């Protein structure tokens, strides 16, 4: 998303065990979890003084209040999608920007997605064709492909669904002179 928006950056993987953090914080609200993960990621990268570090994360809040993570197997993806079928859920995307070991900006966006009722045969065919693309996607789907067919309606920012509150991030980067006004 940053590259497509013309933002210069270098990708660095933070050494964060997201599942461990999720397990430790299982009792907190989904929005707080997403924000906490984003902040931990931003603070986990060792960079030169004055360098901005962007961390982001996304949490799926199911209708029953459970948080769903990226599926660890095709069977888990099938179970997640079956539990979301015919229901509405929320994707909460959060980001934080750190500078010199301090969070200097944070933001989040929420999208609400209503999944249609679909057959088990459709679900199996979807996962058979899309597993390699959705294995790292929270909830086991991605709307920028055939996953769009899983939904009846979507409300909220397209970028939040993709995993980052991009427009608020761009606004902050403009205030810092990183990208042009």
C-alpha positions in Angstrom: 0.0 0.0 0.0 2.8 2.4 0.9 4.6 1.7 -2.4 1.4 2.2 -4.4 0.9 5.5 -2.6 4.4 6.7 -3.5 5.8 6.6 0.0 9.5 5.8 0.4 10.2 3.0 2.9 12.3 0.0 3.8 10.5 -3.1 5.0 11.9 -4.6 8.2 10.3 -7.5 10.0 9.9 -6.9 13.7 10.8 -9.8 15.9 7.4 -10.1 17.6 5.6 -13.3 18.5 2.1 -12.1 17.7 0.4 -15.2 18.9 2.1 -14.9 22.3 1.0 -11.3 22.6 -2.5 -12.2 21.6 -2.5 -15.0 24.2 -1.2 -12.7 26.9 -3.8 -10.0 26.1 -6.8 -12.3 25.4 -9.1 -10.3 27.7 -8.7 -6.9 26.1 -10.9 -5.2 23.5 -10.1 -6.0 19.9 -9.3 -2.4 19.1 -6.8 -2.2 22.0 -5.2 -5.5 20.9 -4.7 -4.2 17.3 -3.2 -0.9 18.7 -1.0 -2.7 21.1 0.4 -5.1 18.4 1.0 -2.1 16.1 2.9 -0.2 18.8 5.0 -3.3 19.8 5.9 -3.7 16.2 6.9 -0.1 15.7 9.0 -0.2 18.9 10.7 -3.5 18.1 12.7 -2.3 15.1 16.2 -1.0 15.8 17.0 2.0 13.5 19.1 5.1 13.3 18.1 8.1 15.4 15.4 10.2 13.9 14.1 7.4 11.7 10.3 6.8 11.7 9.2 3.3 12.2 5.6 2.3 11.2 4.1 -0.8 12.8 0.6 -2.0 11.9 -1.7 -4.8 12.7 -5.3 -6.0 12.1 -7.7 -7.9 14.3 -10.9 -9.5 13.2 -13.7 -9.3 15.8 -16.4 -11.9 15.1 -20.0 -11.3 15.9 -19.7 -13.4 19.0 -16.9 -11.1 20.3 -14.0 -13.6 19.6 -10.9 -12.4 17.9 -9.8 -14.4 14.9 -6.1 -14.6 13.9 -4.5 -15.7 10.7 -5.4 -19.4 10.2 -2.5 -21.8 10.8 -4.0 -24.4 8.5 -6.5 -24.9 5.7 -8.8 -26.6 8.2 -8.6 -23.7 10.6 -9.4 -21.3 7.7 -12.4 -23.4 6.8 -13.6 -23.3 10.4 -13.1 -19.6 10.6 -15.0 -18.9 7.4 -17.8 -21.2 8.3 -18.1 -19.3 11.6 -18.3 -16.0 9.8 -20.8 -17.3 7.2 -24.1 -15.4 7.2 -22.8 -13.0 9.9 -21.3 -9.6 10.3 -17.8 -9.0 11.6 -15.4 -6.1 12.1 -11.8 -5.7 10.9 -9.9 -3.3 13.1 -6.7 -2.0 11.5 -4.3 0.0 13.7 -1.0 1.6 13.1 1.7 3.3 15.2 4.7 5.3 14.3 7.7 5.4 16.5 10.7 7.7 16.6 13.7 7.3 18.9 11.9 4.7 20.9 8.7 6.7 21.5 5.3 6.4 19.8 4.8 9.8 18.0 1.6 8.8 16.2 -1.2 6.2 16.3 -4.4 5.7 14.5 -6.9 3.1 13.6 -9.9 2.4 11.3 -12.7 -0.1 11.5 -14.5 -1.8 8.6 -17.7 -3.8 9.0 -18.2 -6.7 6.7 -21.4 -8.8 6.2 -20.6 -12.3 4.9 -23.3 -14.0 2.8 -24.5 -17.5 3.4 -22.7 -19.8 1.1 -22.6 -23.6 0.7 -20.0 -25.9 2.1 -19.1 -26.9 -1.5 -18.5 -23.2 -2.3 -16.3 -22.8 0.8 -14.3 -25.9 -0.1 -13.8 -24.7 -3.7 -12.8 -21.3 -2.5 -10.2 -22.6 -0.2 -8.9 -25.1 -2.7 -8.3 -22.2 -5.2 -7.2 -19.5 -2.8 -5.4 -21.2 0.1 -1.9 -20.0 -1.0 -3.2 -16.4 -1.2 -5.2 -16.4 2.1 -3.0 -18.4 4.4 -1.5 -15.2 5.8 -4.8 -13.3 5.9 -6.8 -12.8 9.1 -10.1 -14.6 8.8 -8.9 -16.7 5.8 -10.0 -14.4 3.0 -8.9 -11.4 1.0 -11.4 -9.2 -0.8 -9.1 -8.2 -3.6 -9.7 -11.5 -5.3 -12.4 -14.2 -5.4 -12.9 -13.5 -1.7 -15.1 -10.6 -2.7 -17.7 -13.2 -3.6 -18.0 -14.1 0.1 -19.7 -10.8 1.0 -23.1 -9.2 0.9 -21.9 -5.8 2.0 -18.8 -3.9 3.2 -18.7 -0.6 5.1 -15.6 1.3 5.8 -12.2 2.0 4.4 -10.8 -0.3 1.7 -7.4 0.3 3.1 -8.5 -0.8 6.6 -9.7 -4.0 5.1 -6.3 -4.5 3.4 -4.7 -4.1 6.8 -3.6 -0.5 7.4 -5.3 2.9 8.1 -3.5 4.3 5.1 -5.1 7.7 4.7 -4.5 8.8 8.3 -0.9 7.6 8.0 -0.4 9.6 4.8 -1.8 12.7 6.6 0.7 12.3 9.4 3.6 11.8 6.9 2.6 15.1 5.1 2.7 17.0 8.4 6.3 15.6 9.0 7.4 16.6 5.4 8.0 12.9 4.5 5.7 13.3 1.5 4.6 16.5 -0.2 1.7 18.6 1.0 
